[in-house]
């Protein structure tokens, strides 16, 4: 999914809001068993980034590793 916002904010205000959005969306999505990457690039080129492998990702990696070693 790619979501784009066009704003009339100043670069400084845009950076503050981008940081807040990145933190809020991260807190909203983190409890779900969902792998995602959130990237926000502001007009002046600042990058805000958050990613999650989901709460069960470590278990899935171990299961895949075990299955691969068994074959």
N, C-alpha and C positions, 0 to 999 in steps of 0.2 A: 504494500500500500504506500502510495506517495501522496502526501498532503502538502500543499503549498499555501502560504499566507502572503498577501501583499499588504503592506502597512504604510502609513504615512508618519511613522514614528521617527525620531532622531536616532542615529546609530547607537547612542548611549542608552536611550530608553529601550530600543529594540533588544540590546544585549541583556538588560535587566529582565525584560519580559521573557526572552528566550530561556534564560537560566531558570526562571520560575516555572515556565511550562515544562521544561525538561525534568525538573525535580518532581513536579506534581504528577505528570503522566507516568513517570517511573514508579512513584509510590502507588499509583492507581493500578498499574499492570503487574507489578512484582508479585502479588499474592497468587496470581494465576499460573497454572502449568503451561506457560507460554514462552517460547523463545522469540526474542525480538531485539532489534537495534533501533534506537531513536537518535536521529541526527538532526540538529537544527543549525543551519548556516545563516548568519545574519547578512544584511546588505554589505556591511564593511568586511565580511570574510571571517568573522569569528565563528568557531565551531563549538557547539555544545553537544555532548554525546552521553548516552546511557544505554546499557545493554543488559539483558538478562538471559540466562540459559534455562530458566524455569527452575522451580524447586526440586523436580525429580531428575534433572539432567545428569547429575553424578551417577545416579542409579542406572539410568539408561546407558551411559557410557560404559559402566562396568559390565552390564549385561551384554552389550555388543562386543566388548573385548573378550569376554568369556566365550561367547558363541564363535568368534573368529578363531580363537586359540583351539577350540574343540574340533574345528573342521580341518 
